[in-house]
Amino acid sequence: MVENISGHSMEVRVNPAFVRANEVPRLLGSNALLRQHTGLAPQIPLHETLRWMLGVE
């Protein structure tokens, strides 16, 4: 999504010096349970948040 917004391709590299031995390799989640219990839902789409963070009008 960031590549599409910025128009630049990205290479993600991990510095092994900053990875703990017990680090979870991939962490996924869902906000469905939070929504179910609180009724809250995101008001601003992720795409718009990324555009704001990148300073793209």
PDB file of N, CA, C, O and CB in Angstrom:
ATOM      1  N   MET A   1       0.828  -1.181   0.000  1.00  0.00           N
ATOM      2  CA  MET A   1       0.000   0.000   0.000  1.00  0.00           C
ATOM      3  C   MET A   1       0.876   1.248   0.000  1.00  0.00           C
ATOM      4  O   MET A   1       0.580   2.217  -0.700  1.00  0.00           O
ATOM      5  CB  MET A   1      -0.944  -0.004   1.205  1.00  0.00           C
ATOM      6  N   VAL A   2       1.954   1.227   0.785  1.00  0.00           N
ATOM      7  CA  VAL A   2       2.867   2.379   0.838  1.00  0.00           C
ATOM      8  C   VAL A   2       3.537   2.583  -0.518  1.00  0.00           C
ATOM      9  O   VAL A   2       3.716   3.719  -0.957  1.00  0.00           O
ATOM     10  CB  VAL A   2       3.939   2.181   1.942  1.00  0.00           C
ATOM     11  N   GLU A   3       3.906   1.494  -1.178  1.00  0.00           N
ATOM     12  CA  GLU A   3       4.515   1.612  -2.504  1.00  0.00           C
ATOM     13  C   GLU A   3       3.557   2.279  -3.481  1.00  0.00           C
ATOM     14  O   GLU A   3       3.961   3.153  -4.249  1.00  0.00           O
ATOM     15  CB  GLU A   3       4.930   0.230  -3.031  1.00  0.00           C
ATOM     16  N   ASN A   4       2.298   1.875  -3.457  1.00  0.00           N
ATOM     17  CA  ASN A   4       1.304   2.469  -4.353  1.00  0.00           C
ATOM     18  C   ASN A   4       1.101   3.944  -4.062  1.00  0.00           C
ATOM     19  O   ASN A   4       0.989   4.748  -4.987  1.00  0.00           O
ATOM     20  CB  ASN A   4      -0.022   1.733  -4.236  1.00  0.00           C
ATOM     21  N   ILE A   5       1.052   4.309  -2.795  1.00  0.00           N
ATOM     22  CA  ILE A   5       0.832   5.704  -2.417  1.00  0.00           C
ATOM     23  C   ILE A   5       2.029   6.570  -2.776  1.00  0.00           C
ATOM     24  O   ILE A   5       1.871   7.666  -3.315  1.00  0.00           O
ATOM     25  CB  ILE A   5       0.542   5.811  -0.922  1.00  0.00           C
ATOM     26  N   SER A   6       3.235   6.073  -2.474  1.00  0.00           N
ATOM     27  CA  SER A   6       4.442   6.882  -2.664  1.00  0.00           C
ATOM     28  C   SER A   6       4.980   6.848  -4.089  1.00  0.00           C
ATOM     29  O   SER A   6       5.691   7.758  -4.515  1.00  0.00           O
ATOM     30  CB  SER A   6       5.511   6.417  -1.723  1.00  0.00           C
ATOM     31  N   GLY A   7       4.633   5.784  -4.827  1.00  0.00           N
ATOM     32  CA  GLY A   7       5.178   5.646  -6.175  1.00  0.00           C
ATOM     33  C   GLY A   7       6.604   5.131  -6.178  1.00  0.00           C
ATOM     34  O   GLY A   7       7.277   5.184  -7.207  1.00  0.00           O
ATOM     35  N   HIS A   8       7.075   4.637  -5.053  1.00  0.00           N
ATOM     36  CA  HIS A   8       8.428   4.103  -4.926  1.00  0.00           C
ATOM     37  C   HIS A   8       8.367   2.641  -4.490  1.00  0.00           C
ATOM     38  O   HIS A   8       7.489   2.253  -3.718  1.00  0.00           O
ATOM     39  CB  HIS A   8       9.257   4.938  -3.919  1.00  0.00           C
ATOM     40  N   SER A   9       9.298   1.839  -4.985  1.00  0.00           N
ATOM     41  CA  SER A   9       9.355   0.455  -4.521  1.00  0.00           C
ATOM     42  C   SER A   9      10.204   0.408  -3.254  1.00  0.00           C
ATOM     43  O   SER A   9      11.122   1.208  -3.074  1.00  0.00           O
ATOM     44  CB  SER A   9       9.938  -0.493  -5.624  1.00  0.00           C
ATOM     45  N   MET A  10       9.882  -0.534  -2.392  1.00  0.00           N
ATOM     46  CA  MET A  10      10.564  -0.635  -1.110  1.00  0.00           C
ATOM     47  C   MET A  10      11.239  -1.990  -0.971  1.00  0.00           C
ATOM     48  O   MET A  10      10.768  -2.997  -1.499  1.00  0.00           O
ATOM     49  CB  MET A  10       9.581  -0.410   0.041  1.00  0.00           C
ATOM     50  N   GLU A  11      12.335  -1.992  -0.261  1.00  0.00           N
ATOM     51  CA  GLU A  11      12.996  -3.231   0.122  1.00  0.00           C
ATOM     52  C   GLU A  11      13.017  -3.258   1.647  1.00  0.00           C
ATOM     53  O   GLU A  11      13.577  -2.368   2.289  1.00  0.00           O
ATOM     54  CB  GLU A  11      14.456  -3.337  -0.490  1.00  0.00           C
ATOM     55  N   VAL A  12      12.412  -4.269   2.205  1.00  0.00           N
ATOM     56  CA  VAL A  12      12.370  -4.382   3.661  1.00  0.00           C
ATOM     57  C   VAL A  12      13.494  -5.315   4.092  1.00  0.00           C
ATOM     58  O   VAL A  12      13.563  -6.466   3.662  1.00  0.00           O
ATOM     59  CB  VAL A  12      10.976  -4.907   4.157  1.00  0.00           C
ATOM     60  N   ARG A  13      14.365  -4.805   4.942  1.00  0.00           N
ATOM     61  CA  ARG A  13      15.468  -5.611   5.467  1.00  0.00           C
ATOM     62  C   ARG A  13      15.399  -5.628   6.982  1.00  0.00           C
ATOM     63  O   ARG A  13      15.016  -4.640   7.609  1.00  0.00           O
ATOM     64  CB  ARG A  13      16.839  -5.066   4.990  1.00  0.00           C
ATOM     65  N   VAL A  14      15.770  -6.749   7.559  1.00  0.00           N
ATOM     66  CA  VAL A  14      15.751  -6.905   9.014  1.00  0.00           C
ATOM     67  C   VAL A  14      17.181  -7.007   9.506  1.00  0.00           C
ATOM     68  O   VAL A  14      17.964  -7.810   8.998  1.00  0.00           O
ATOM     69  CB  VAL A  14      14.925  -8.157   9.442  1.00  0.00           C
ATOM     70  N   ASN A  15      17.522  -6.193  10.496  1.00  0.00           N
ATOM     71  CA  ASN A  15      18.836  -6.265  11.111  1.00  0.00           C
ATOM     72  C   ASN A  15      18.779  -7.346  12.191  1.00  0.00           C
ATOM     73  O   ASN A  15      18.104  -7.157  13.203  1.00  0.00           O
ATOM     74  CB  ASN A  15      19.271  -4.874  11.708  1.00  0.00           C
ATOM     75  N   PRO A  16      19.470  -8.475  12.003  1.00  0.00           N
ATOM     76  CA  PRO A  16      19.409  -9.570  12.969  1.00  0.00           C
ATOM     77  C   PRO A  16      19.843  -9.164  14.379  1.00  0.00           C
ATOM     78  O   PRO A  16      19.453  -9.804  15.357  1.00  0.00           O
ATOM     79  CB  PRO A  16      20.270 -10.706  12.492  1.00  0.00           C
ATOM     80  N   ALA A  17      20.639  -8.113  14.485  1.00  0.00           N
ATOM     81  CA  ALA A  17      21.097  -7.662  15.799  1.00  0.00           C
ATOM     82  C   ALA A  17      19.935  -7.147  16.657  1.00  0.00           C
ATOM     83  O   ALA A  17      20.041  -7.094  17.882  1.00  0.00           O
ATOM     84  CB  ALA A  17      22.154  -6.566  15.638  1.00  0.00           C
ATOM     85  N   PHE A  18      18.832  -6.769  16.011  1.00  0.00           N
ATOM     86  CA  PHE A  18      17.693  -6.227  16.742  1.00  0.00           C
ATOM     87  C   PHE A  18      16.551  -7.221  16.897  1.00  0.00           C
ATOM     88  O   PHE A  18      15.478  -6.858  17.381  1.00  0.00           O
ATOM     89  CB  PHE A  18      17.192  -4.999  16.054  1.00  0.00           C
ATOM     90  N   VAL A  19      16.766  -8.463  16.495  1.00  0.00           N
ATOM     91  CA  VAL A  19      15.724  -9.489  16.606  1.00  0.00           C
ATOM     92  C   VAL A  19      16.042 -10.384  17.795  1.00  0.00           C
ATOM     93  O   VAL A  19      17.116 -10.981  17.867  1.00  0.00           O
ATOM     94  CB  VAL A  19      15.613 -10.330  15.292  1.00  0.00           C
ATOM     95  N   ARG A  20      15.104 -10.470  18.720  1.00  0.00           N
ATOM     96  CA  ARG A  20      15.296 -11.329  19.890  1.00  0.00           C
ATOM     97  C   ARG A  20      15.120 -12.788  19.495  1.00  0.00           C
ATOM     98  O   ARG A  20      14.399 -13.095  18.546  1.00  0.00           O
ATOM     99  CB  ARG A  20      14.306 -10.952  21.020  1.00  0.00           C
ATOM    100  N   ALA A  21      15.771 -13.679  20.214  1.00  0.00           N
ATOM    101  CA  ALA A  21      15.700 -15.117  19.917  1.00  0.00           C
ATOM    102  C   ALA A  21      14.276 -15.648  20.040  1.00  0.00           C
ATOM    103  O   ALA A  21      13.896 -16.572  19.321  1.00  0.00           O
ATOM    104  CB  ALA A  21      16.623 -15.898  20.852  1.00  0.00           C
ATOM    105  N   ASN A  22      13.486 -15.072  20.944  1.00  0.00           N
ATOM    106  CA  ASN A  22      12.125 -15.560  21.142  1.00  0.00           C
ATOM    107  C   ASN A  22      11.083 -14.715  20.409  1.00  0.00           C
ATOM    108  O   ASN A  22       9.893 -14.783  20.720  1.00  0.00           O
ATOM    109  CB  ASN A  22      11.803 -15.593  22.617  1.00  0.00           C
ATOM    110  N   GLU A  23      11.529 -13.924  19.443  1.00  0.00           N
ATOM    111  CA  GLU A  23      10.629 -13.050  18.692  1.00  0.00           C
ATOM    112  C   GLU A  23       9.615 -13.868  17.901  1.00  0.00           C
ATOM    113  O   GLU A  23       9.964 -14.886  17.303  1.00  0.00           O
ATOM    114  CB  GLU A  23      11.427 -12.141  17.747  1.00  0.00           C
ATOM    115  N   VAL A  24       8.369 -13.426  17.899  1.00  0.00           N
ATOM    116  CA  VAL A  24       7.338 -14.074  17.088  1.00  0.00           C
ATOM    117  C   VAL A  24       7.608 -13.699  15.629  1.00  0.00           C
ATOM    118  O   VAL A  24       7.656 -12.514  15.297  1.00  0.00           O
ATOM    119  CB  VAL A  24       5.878 -13.641  17.541  1.00  0.00           C
ATOM    120  N   PRO A  25       7.785 -14.700  14.751  1.00  0.00           N
ATOM    121  CA  PRO A  25       8.166 -14.393  13.369  1.00  0.00           C
ATOM    122  C   PRO A  25       7.082 -13.654  12.583  1.00  0.00           C
ATOM    123  O   PRO A  25       7.392 -12.825  11.727  1.00  0.00           O
ATOM    124  CB  PRO A  25       8.515 -15.666  12.651  1.00  0.00           C
ATOM    125  N   ARG A  26       5.826 -13.950  12.868  1.00  0.00           N
ATOM    126  CA  ARG A  26       4.740 -13.268  12.165  1.00  0.00           C
ATOM    127  C   ARG A  26       3.557 -13.158  13.119  1.00  0.00           C
ATOM    128  O   ARG A  26       3.114 -14.152  13.694  1.00  0.00           O
ATOM    129  CB  ARG A  26       4.339 -14.029  10.848  1.00  0.00           C
ATOM    130  N   LEU A  27       3.060 -11.957  13.278  1.00  0.00           N
ATOM    131  CA  LEU A  27       1.966 -11.715  14.214  1.00  0.00           C
ATOM    132  C   LEU A  27       0.801 -11.103  13.445  1.00  0.00           C
ATOM    133  O   LEU A  27       0.940 -10.054  12.816  1.00  0.00           O
ATOM    134  CB  LEU A  27       2.417 -10.782  15.388  1.00  0.00           C
ATOM    135  N   LEU A  28      -0.329 -11.759  13.501  1.00  0.00           N
ATOM    136  CA  LEU A  28      -1.522 -11.282  12.807  1.00  0.00           C
ATOM    137  C   LEU A  28      -2.635 -11.073  13.813  1.00  0.00           C
ATOM    138  O   LEU A  28      -2.627 -11.664  14.892  1.00  0.00           O
ATOM    139  CB  LEU A  28      -1.963 -12.274  11.706  1.00  0.00           C
ATOM    140  N   GLY A  29      -3.570 -10.248  13.464  1.00  0.00           N
ATOM    141  CA  GLY A  29      -4.683 -10.029  14.369  1.00  0.00           C
ATOM    142  C   GLY A  29      -5.905  -9.538  13.629  1.00  0.00           C
ATOM    143  O   GLY A  29      -5.874  -9.290  12.424  1.00  0.00           O
ATOM    144  N   SER A  30      -6.969  -9.406  14.370  1.00  0.00           N
ATOM    145  CA  SER A  30      -8.226  -8.909  13.835  1.00  0.00           C
ATOM    146  C   SER A  30      -8.850  -8.009  14.886  1.00  0.00           C
ATOM    147  O   SER A  30      -8.777  -8.294  16.082  1.00  0.00           O
ATOM    148  CB  SER A  30      -9.188 -10.078  13.441  1.00  0.00           C
ATOM    149  N   ASN A  31      -9.452  -6.944  14.447  1.00  0.00           N
ATOM    150  CA  ASN A  31     -10.113  -6.061  15.402  1.00  0.00           C
ATOM    151  C   ASN A  31     -11.583  -6.431  15.588  1.00  0.00           C
ATOM    152  O   ASN A  31     -12.333  -5.682  16.213  1.00  0.00           O
ATOM    153  CB  ASN A  31      -9.995  -4.613  14.945  1.00  0.00           C
ATOM    154  N   ALA A  32     -12.001  -7.580  15.051  1.00  0.00           N
ATOM    155  CA  ALA A  32     -13.403  -8.002  15.119  1.00  0.00           C
ATOM    156  C   ALA A  32     -13.882  -8.155  16.558  1.00  0.00           C
ATOM    157  O   ALA A  32     -14.992  -7.733  16.883  1.00  0.00           O
ATOM    158  CB  ALA A  32     -13.592  -9.315  14.373  1.00  0.00           C
ATOM    159  N   LEU A  33     -13.071  -8.747  17.421  1.00  0.00           N
ATOM    160  CA  LEU A  33     -13.483  -8.942  18.816  1.00  0.00           C
ATOM    161  C   LEU A  33     -13.607  -7.602  19.539  1.00  0.00           C
ATOM    162  O   LEU A  33     -14.541  -7.402  20.315  1.00  0.00           O
ATOM    163  CB  LEU A  33     -12.480  -9.851  19.554  1.00  0.00           C
ATOM    164  N   LEU A  34     -12.686  -6.699  19.296  1.00  0.00           N
ATOM    165  CA  LEU A  34     -12.761  -5.364  19.891  1.00  0.00           C
ATOM    166  C   LEU A  34     -14.039  -4.657  19.433  1.00  0.00           C
ATOM    167  O   LEU A  34     -14.750  -4.059  20.240  1.00  0.00           O
ATOM    168  CB  LEU A  34     -11.511  -4.525  19.514  1.00  0.00           C
ATOM    169  N   ARG A  35     -14.319  -4.733  18.135  1.00  0.00           N
ATOM    170  CA  ARG A  35     -15.544  -4.127  17.608  1.00  0.00           C
ATOM    171  C   ARG A  35     -16.792  -4.750  18.232  1.00  0.00           C
ATOM    172  O   ARG A  35     -17.743  -4.054  18.585  1.00  0.00           O
ATOM    173  CB  ARG A  35     -15.593  -4.275  16.086  1.00  0.00           C
ATOM    174  N   GLN A  36     -16.764  -6.080  18.358  1.00  0.00           N
ATOM    175  CA  GLN A  36     -17.915  -6.794  18.910  1.00  0.00           C
ATOM    176  C   GLN A  36     -18.228  -6.343  20.335  1.00  0.00           C
ATOM    177  O   GLN A  36     -19.394  -6.187  20.697  1.00  0.00           O
ATOM    178  CB  GLN A  36     -17.662  -8.299  18.887  1.00  0.00           C
ATOM    179  N   HIS A  37     -17.193  -6.135  21.137  1.00  0.00           N
ATOM    180  CA  HIS A  37     -17.395  -5.796  22.550  1.00  0.00           C
ATOM    181  C   HIS A  37     -17.553  -4.305  22.818  1.00  0.00           C
ATOM    182  O   HIS A  37     -18.178  -3.919  23.806  1.00  0.00           O
ATOM    183  CB  HIS A  37     -16.249  -6.311  23.351  1.00  0.00           C
ATOM    184  N   THR A  38     -17.004  -3.472  21.963  1.00  0.00           N
ATOM    185  CA  THR A  38     -17.068  -2.031  22.215  1.00  0.00           C
ATOM    186  C   THR A  38     -17.956  -1.276  21.235  1.00  0.00           C
ATOM    187  O   THR A  38     -18.415  -0.171  21.525  1.00  0.00           O
ATOM    188  CB  THR A  38     -15.691  -1.455  22.171  1.00  0.00           C
ATOM    189  N   GLY A  39     -18.192  -1.875  20.077  1.00  0.00           N
ATOM    190  CA  GLY A  39     -18.954  -1.181  19.048  1.00  0.00           C
ATOM    191  C   GLY A  39     -18.127  -0.159  18.292  1.00  0.00           C
ATOM    192  O   GLY A  39     -18.634   0.528  17.406  1.00  0.00           O
ATOM    193  N   LEU A  40     -16.856  -0.060  18.644  1.00  0.00           N
ATOM    194  CA  LEU A  40     -15.982   0.904  17.970  1.00  0.00           C
ATOM    195  C   LEU A  40     -15.487   0.332  16.648  1.00  0.00           C
ATOM    196  O   LEU A  40     -15.267  -0.873  16.524  1.00  0.00           O
ATOM    197  CB  LEU A  40     -14.785   1.281  18.871  1.00  0.00           C
ATOM    198  N   ALA A  41     -15.317   1.194  15.679  1.00  0.00           N
ATOM    199  CA  ALA A  41     -14.781   0.804  14.386  1.00  0.00           C
ATOM    200  C   ALA A  41     -13.863   1.920  13.908  1.00  0.00           C
ATOM    201  O   ALA A  41     -14.071   3.081  14.259  1.00  0.00           O
ATOM    202  CB  ALA A  41     -15.923   0.521  13.351  1.00  0.00           C
ATOM    203  N   PRO A  42     -12.851   1.584  13.113  1.00  0.00           N
ATOM    204  CA  PRO A  42     -11.944   2.622  12.612  1.00  0.00           C
ATOM    205  C   PRO A  42     -12.724   3.708  11.870  1.00  0.00           C
ATOM    206  O   PRO A  42     -13.602   3.412  11.059  1.00  0.00           O
ATOM    207  CB  PRO A  42     -10.874   2.005  11.683  1.00  0.00           C
ATOM    208  N   GLN A  43     -12.397   4.953  12.154  1.00  0.00           N
ATOM    209  CA  GLN A  43     -13.064   6.077  11.501  1.00  0.00           C
ATOM    210  C   GLN A  43     -12.296   6.551  10.271  1.00  0.00           C
ATOM    211  O   GLN A  43     -12.875   7.122   9.348  1.00  0.00           O
ATOM    212  CB  GLN A  43     -13.233   7.230  12.482  1.00  0.00           C
ATOM    213  N   ILE A  44     -11.000   6.310  10.271  1.00  0.00           N
ATOM    214  CA  ILE A  44     -10.157   6.748   9.161  1.00  0.00           C
ATOM    215  C   ILE A  44      -9.539   5.497   8.532  1.00  0.00           C
ATOM    216  O   ILE A  44      -8.874   4.730   9.227  1.00  0.00           O
ATOM    217  CB  ILE A  44      -9.044   7.763   9.643  1.00  0.00           C
ATOM    218  N   PRO A  45      -9.744   5.281   7.243  1.00  0.00           N
ATOM    219  CA  PRO A  45      -9.181   4.101   6.584  1.00  0.00           C
ATOM    220  C   PRO A  45      -7.647   4.112   6.639  1.00  0.00           C
ATOM    221  O   PRO A  45      -7.025   5.174   6.614  1.00  0.00           O
ATOM    222  CB  PRO A  45      -9.658   4.033   5.123  1.00  0.00           C
ATOM    223  N   LEU A  46      -7.054   2.928   6.712  1.00  0.00           N
ATOM    224  CA  LEU A  46      -5.594   2.801   6.772  1.00  0.00           C
ATOM    225  C   LEU A  46      -4.938   3.523   5.610  1.00  0.00           C
ATOM    226  O   LEU A  46      -3.909   4.175   5.790  1.00  0.00           O
ATOM    227  CB  LEU A  46      -5.181   1.326   6.771  1.00  0.00           C
ATOM    228  N   HIS A  47      -5.509   3.419   4.435  1.00  0.00           N
ATOM    229  CA  HIS A  47      -4.940   4.079   3.254  1.00  0.00           C
ATOM    230  C   HIS A  47      -4.786   5.585   3.487  1.00  0.00           C
ATOM    231  O   HIS A  47      -3.763   6.170   3.132  1.00  0.00           O
ATOM    232  CB  HIS A  47      -5.826   3.824   2.016  1.00  0.00           C
ATOM    233  N   GLU A  48      -5.796   6.201   4.079  1.00  0.00           N
ATOM    234  CA  GLU A  48      -5.732   7.640   4.348  1.00  0.00           C
ATOM    235  C   GLU A  48      -4.704   7.964   5.434  1.00  0.00           C
ATOM    236  O   GLU A  48      -4.019   8.983   5.350  1.00  0.00           O
ATOM    237  CB  GLU A  48      -7.111   8.161   4.763  1.00  0.00           C
ATOM    238  N   THR A  49      -4.593   7.116   6.442  1.00  0.00           N
ATOM    239  CA  THR A  49      -3.592   7.314   7.489  1.00  0.00           C
ATOM    240  C   THR A  49      -2.191   7.259   6.894  1.00  0.00           C
ATOM    241  O   THR A  49      -1.344   8.086   7.229  1.00  0.00           O
ATOM    242  CB  THR A  49      -3.746   6.254   8.599  1.00  0.00           C
ATOM    243  N   LEU A  50      -1.941   6.293   6.017  1.00  0.00           N
ATOM    244  CA  LEU A  50      -0.622   6.181   5.377  1.00  0.00           C
ATOM    245  C   LEU A  50      -0.335   7.394   4.498  1.00  0.00           C
ATOM    246  O   LEU A  50       0.785   7.904   4.491  1.00  0.00           O
ATOM    247  CB  LEU A  50      -0.537   4.892   4.539  1.00  0.00           C
ATOM    248  N   ARG A  51      -1.329   7.851   3.766  1.00  0.00           N
ATOM    249  CA  ARG A  51      -1.135   9.061   2.941  1.00  0.00           C
ATOM    250  C   ARG A  51      -0.743  10.250   3.831  1.00  0.00           C
ATOM    251  O   ARG A  51       0.141  11.030   3.476  1.00  0.00           O
ATOM    252  CB  ARG A  51      -2.435   9.394   2.132  1.00  0.00           C
ATOM    253  N   TRP A  52      -1.408  10.382   4.991  1.00  0.00           N
ATOM    254  CA  TRP A  52      -1.095  11.464   5.930  1.00  0.00           C
ATOM    255  C   TRP A  52       0.329  11.313   6.464  1.00  0.00           C
ATOM    256  O   TRP A  52       1.079  12.286   6.535  1.00  0.00           O
ATOM    257  CB  TRP A  52      -2.107  11.479   7.100  1.00  0.00           C
ATOM    258  N   MET A  53       0.696  10.077   6.841  1.00  0.00           N
ATOM    259  CA  MET A  53       2.034   9.837   7.390  1.00  0.00           C
ATOM    260  C   MET A  53       3.121  10.135   6.361  1.00  0.00           C
ATOM    261  O   MET A  53       4.201  10.605   6.719  1.00  0.00           O
ATOM    262  CB  MET A  53       2.158   8.390   7.874  1.00  0.00           C
ATOM    263  N   LEU A  54       2.844   9.866   5.089  1.00  0.00           N
ATOM    264  CA  LEU A  54       3.825  10.098   4.035  1.00  0.00           C
ATOM    265  C   LEU A  54       3.783  11.528   3.512  1.00  0.00           C
ATOM    266  O   LEU A  54       4.614  11.909   2.687  1.00  0.00           O
ATOM    267  CB  LEU A  54       3.598   9.133   2.896  1.00  0.00           C
ATOM    268  N   GLY A  55       2.837  12.312   3.975  1.00  0.00           N
ATOM    269  CA  GLY A  55       2.738  13.697   3.533  1.00  0.00           C
ATOM    270  C   GLY A  55       2.273  13.839   2.092  1.00  0.00           C
ATOM    271  O   GLY A  55       2.663  14.775   1.394  1.00  0.00           O
ATOM    272  N   VAL A  56       1.424  12.890   1.644  1.00  0.00           N
ATOM    273  CA  VAL A  56       0.915  12.908   0.281  1.00  0.00           C
ATOM    274  C   VAL A  56      -0.461  13.558   0.293  1.00  0.00           C
ATOM    275  O   VAL A  56      -1.340  13.155   1.054  1.00  0.00           O
ATOM    276  CB  VAL A  56       0.853  11.470  -0.321  1.00  0.00           C
ATOM    277  N   GLU A  57      -0.639  14.554  -0.542  1.00  0.00           N
ATOM    278  CA  GLU A  57      -1.942  15.258  -0.619  1.00  0.00           C
ATOM    279  C   GLU A  57      -2.901  14.507  -1.488  1.00  0.00           C
ATOM    280  O   GLU A  57      -4.038  14.942  -1.671  1.00  0.00           O
ATOM    281  CB  GLU A  57      -1.773  16.681  -1.156  1.00  0.00           C
TER     282      GLU A  57
END
